[in-house]
Amino acid sequence: MAMEIILREDVPHLGKAGEVVKVKDGYARNYLLPQGLAYTATEANKKRITFESDRVAKQRAGEKAVAEIEAARLVDVRLTFTAKVGEEEKLYGSVTASDIQRQLEEQGFHVDKRKVDLPEPIRELGEFRVGIKIHPEVRPEILVTVVKE
């Protein structure tokens, strides 16, 4: 059986806030509704979600504007790390998202380390462009340079 629900928040692989989607009864009853991620799709709730989606849209526009201002400041950031290197210019250790986050904090940028878009630690010398996920639509890149100690 399928059940129509209205999403209150963005749910990965399902939809965005305010969308009416059909999901299996168990998924709705056991996860989406108890977690507060959705409402049942009644007429009253459809009207309610219209008002709520307007509020969310205004809030997101404000968040995006703040993120764009922060992104403009981050674009010019250059971080330099010194590291010991062995044969073939490979690092002893690596430069991780935590290291990048720590240096950003020292420069006055408050960024959660989970927002540093570094799929795997940097293990060699050179220059790297690293994205910072400030907002779903705003992702500035900073320049990270790793030099020999």
C-alpha positions in Angstrom: 0.0 0.0 0.0 1.1 3.5 -0.7 0.4 6.6 1.4 0.5 10.3 0.3 2.5 12.5 2.5 3.7 16.1 2.5 7.4 16.6 3.3 8.2 19.2 6.0 11.9 19.1 5.3 14.2 18.0 2.5 14.6 14.2 2.5 17.5 12.8 0.4 16.4 10.5 -2.4 12.7 11.4 -1.8 12.0 15.1 -2.3 12.2 18.7 -1.1 10.1 20.4 1.6 6.5 21.1 0.6 6.4 18.3 -2.0 3.5 15.7 -2.0 5.0 12.3 -2.5 3.8 8.7 -2.3 5.7 6.3 0.0 5.0 2.9 1.5 2.8 2.9 4.6 5.5 1.5 6.9 8.1 4.1 5.8 5.7 6.9 6.5 4.3 5.5 9.8 7.6 4.2 11.2 10.1 6.9 10.1 8.8 10.0 8.3 5.9 10.9 10.6 7.5 10.1 14.0 10.7 12.0 13.0 8.6 15.1 12.1 9.8 15.0 8.5 6.3 14.7 7.0 2.5 15.2 7.4 -0.2 13.0 6.1 -1.6 14.7 2.9 -5.0 15.9 4.1 -6.6 19.1 2.7 -6.0 21.0 5.9 -2.3 19.9 5.9 -2.0 20.9 2.2 -3.1 24.5 3.0 -0.8 24.5 6.1 2.2 23.4 4.1 1.6 26.2 1.5 2.1 28.8 4.3 5.0 26.9 5.7 6.7 26.6 2.3 6.5 30.3 1.9 8.2 30.8 5.2 10.9 28.3 4.4 11.5 29.9 1.0 12.1 33.3 2.6 14.3 31.7 5.3 16.4 29.9 2.6 16.8 33.1 0.6 18.2 34.8 3.6 20.5 31.9 4.4 21.8 31.9 0.8 22.5 35.6 0.9 24.5 35.2 4.1 26.3 32.2 2.5 27.2 34.2 -0.6 28.7 37.0 1.6 30.8 34.3 3.5 31.8 32.7 0.1 33.0 36.0 -1.2 35.4 36.3 1.8 36.5 32.6 1.5 37.4 32.9 -2.3 40.6 34.8 -1.5 41.8 32.4 1.3 45.1 30.7 0.8 46.2 28.0 3.3 49.8 26.7 3.5 50.8 23.5 5.3 54.4 22.4 5.9 55.0 18.7 6.1 57.8 16.2 6.3 58.3 14.3 3.1 59.9 11.0 2.3 60.9 9.4 -1.0 59.0 10.4 -4.1 57.8 13.5 -2.4 55.1 11.6 -0.4 54.1 13.1 2.9 54.6 11.4 6.3 51.0 11.7 7.4 48.5 13.8 5.6 46.5 17.1 5.5 43.0 16.3 6.6 39.7 18.2 6.7 40.3 18.8 10.4 43.7 20.5 9.7 42.0 22.7 7.1 39.2 23.6 9.4 41.7 24.4 12.2 43.6 26.9 10.0 40.3 28.5 8.8 39.3 29.0 12.5 42.7 30.7 13.1 41.9 33.1 10.3 38.4 33.9 11.7 36.3 31.6 9.5 33.9 29.4 11.5 33.4 26.3 9.3 32.4 22.8 10.5 34.9 20.2 9.4 32.1 18.2 7.8 31.6 21.1 5.4 35.2 20.9 4.1 34.8 19.0 0.8 37.9 16.8 0.9 37.0 13.3 -0.2 40.3 11.9 1.1 43.3 13.5 2.9 46.0 15.2 0.9 49.1 13.0 0.9 51.5 14.8 -1.5 53.1 18.2 -2.1 51.4 20.8 -4.4 48.5 23.1 -4.7 44.9 21.8 -4.3 41.5 23.5 -4.6 39.3 22.5 -1.8 35.5 23.3 -1.7 33.7 24.5 1.3 30.0 23.5 1.4 28.5 26.6 3.1 25.0 26.2 1.6 23.5 23.6 -0.9 23.8 26.2 -3.7 27.0 28.0 -2.5 30.4 26.2 -2.6 33.4 28.4 -2.8 36.9 26.9 -3.2 40.0 27.8 -1.3 43.6 27.2 -2.3 45.5 24.7 -0.1 49.3 24.5 -0.6 51.4 21.7 0.9 55.2 22.5 1.0 58.2 20.6 2.1 59.3 21.3 5.8 
